[in-house]
Amino acid sequence: MLSKSQIKLITSLKQKKFRLQHGLFVVEGLKTIAELLRSDLVLHSLYTTESLNFDAKKEILITEIELKRISFFTTPNKALAVFEIPKSELIEENGLLVALDTVRDPGNLGTIIRLCDWFGVKDLVCSKETVDCYNPKVIQATMGSITRVNISYVELDDFLRNTNLPVYGAYMEGENVYTSELPSHGILVMGNEAHGISTAIESFVSKKVSIPQFGDIKETESLNVATATAILLSEFRRN
């Protein structure tokens, strides 16, 4: 049976302050757990309704009722694992990087992490106001890609002030990305879902790029930030 202390620890990890305090985060679902187990991440404990034959010392068999009690999801998927939060590696200012200015939605961040993995972007640089990458909803959306992208939380203005790479920003009124010459080395800055790139960060943007709207009735306000990131990364890699 699950102990009260185990339940208290796991459920507390839904909140960022307790994830930071304990240095742990939660992963749910067999597919994502298996992906993380193949990485260098350190497993703290594994709670499952059926034996996965991974590590007898860290694998704890529980009932479906117990799993539902500790799960962050309405419909749990057979297993829940707790991993240690790894230390961030140094940012390699080489090649293409993505920087996020106060992206708040966990689903958007998770998708952007997957996109970085897909397009071979090794470093994702986040402002400290961006949602925590170890948020359970972010982890679910990454589908394991979080193990292959180095994610750093920094004072974004200081980072951009000191970089030698060209800084490209995504804007509604920027230069048409389909006709722009895009470098293989640079930083692509994506802004907040509602307000875009902040004024403070805009001062470090050397070139503004945009995705043109082709519809006859141009009433759509903007693209979702994750969708826009996908299109822009595709164009950077195509060029």
N, C-alpha and C positions, 0 to 999 in steps of 0.2 A: 504493500500500500504506500501511497505517497504520504510523506510526513508534512506536518504543518509548515515546517521551515522550508521544505522544497517548494511547496505551493506558494508560499510568501515570496520566495526568491524569484521564481519564474514569473509570477504575475506582476511583480514590481518592475520587471524588465520591459514592460510596455512603455515606461516613462524614461525619457532621455537621462534625467538626473541619476536614476538608479543604474542605468546601463553604464554610465561613466563611473559611478561609485564602485560597482562590482567588476567593471571591465569585461562584461558579458553581454551577449545578445542572443535572441531566439530565432530559430529557423524552423519552419513547418513544412510538411509535405515530403514524401519519400524521394521524389525526383531532385528537389533542391538540396535536401540533406545529403543525398548520395553525391551530388556535384561538389558540395563543400568538403565532404569527407575525402575526396580525391585531391584536395588542395593542401596547402601547407597550414591551413587554419588548425588551431588546437581545439579538440573536442573537450568540453567540460562534462557534459552528461547527455544521455540519449534516452528519451522516454518513448516507448513504442508498444503497440498492442500485439505485435508479433515479432519474434526474434529476427534480427537482421544479421546476426552472426558477425558483428564487427568487433566489438570489444566488450567482453563479458564483465569487466570491472566497471565500465561506464554505461552499459546498456541496462535499463531498468524496465521490466515488463509491467505494464499497467493495463487497466480495463478501459474500454471505450468511454465509460462514464468519467473516469479519472482524467482521461485525455481531454474530454470536453471541458472539464473544470479548469484546466490550465491553458487551454488553447485560446488564442486571440481571435480565432475565426469562428463563424457560426457553424460551419461544417468542417470539423477537424479531419485531417487526412492521415490517419494511422500512426503518425510519429511526430514528435517535437524534439528538437535538439537545442542544446545551449552550447555556444562556442565562445571562446575567448576573443575579445576585440584585438586585432593585431595592431602593432605600431605602424604608423604611416612611414613609407619610405621617402627619401629625398625626391623632390620634384626634378625630373630630367627636362630641362628646357631645351629640348631637341625634338624636331619633328612637329607634329600637329598636337596641340593641347586644346582642351575645352575648359572654359571658365564659366561658372554660374554665379550670377548676381542675384541673390535672394530668391531662389526658386523654392517655393513653399510646399508644393503638392508632392506627397510621397510617390504617387504613381508616375508623375513626370520624371522625378529624379531616378527612380528605378529603371524606367525606359531609357533615359539618357545614358545610364551606366551600361545598359545592354548595347546601345548604339555605339558607345565608345569601344566596347569589346568587339563589336562587329566590324567597325571601320579601322581597327588597329590603333586607336588612341590610347596610349598607355597611362596618361596622367589626366585626371579630372580635378580641377582646382575649384573649390567652393568657397564662397563668402561664408563667414561665420553665422550669417542669418539664414543660410540655406538649410533646408530640412536635414535632419540627421540621417546619414546613409544606413545606419543600423536600426532605423525605425522598422518594425515588422512588415509594414506595407511596402516599404522600399525593398527590403530583402526579397519579398515575394515577387515583386515586379522585375527584379534583376534576373531571376531564373538561373542563379549561379554565376552570372557575369561579374559579380562583385569581387570574386577571387582573382580576376584577371585584369582589374583596373586599379591603379593606385589613386586613392581618393584622399585629398588633403583639404583641410579647412584652415583658411588663412585670412588675414586682413587683406582683402582683395585689392584695395587701392595701393597698398604698399608693394604687393607682389607685382602688379602691373607697372608701377613706377620704376621698379628696379630691373625689369626684364629687358633683354636685348632683342626679343622677338617682335615682329610686327603684330599689332593687335587689331583684330577685325571684330566689329560689333554687328549684331543682327538688329536691323531697324526697318520700320515700315517705309521710310523715305530714303533708304540707302541706294547704292548703285546696284543695278540688276545683276544678281549673282550669276546668271546664265551667260552674261557677256563680260564678266570680270576675269581678269587674270589673277588666279589664286595661287599662293605659294605652297610648297610642301612643308615649310617650317613656319609656324605662327600660332597665335592664340585666337580661338573663336570664342567670343563672349556672348552668352545668352542671358537675357534679362528676366525679371520677375513676370509672372503670369499676367498680372493686371497692369503693371506700370512700366514694364520693359526695363531697359538698362538705366540705372540711376544717374543723376547728374554728376555725382562724384566720380563714378566709373567712366562716364562718357568722355571725360577730359583726357583719358589715357587711350582712347580708341583712335587708331591712326587711319582706319578706313571703315566706312559704314556700308554694309551690303544688305540687300533685301531680296525677297522672293516675290516676283511680280504676280499680280492677280489677273487671271485670264477670263474670268466670268464676265458676261455682258452686264449683269446687274451686280455691281460691286458693293454689296451691302454687308458682306462678311467683315467683321471688325478686324480679326487677326487670326493667325494660325495658332494652334496649341504649341507650346514651347518645345515639347518633345518631337512633334511632327516637323516643326521648323528646323530643329537640330538635325533630324534625319536627312532632310533635303539639302541643307547646307554642307553637312559632312560628305554627302554623296558628291556634291559639286567640287569640294576641295579635293577629294580623292580622284575624281575624274580628270581634273586639271593637272 
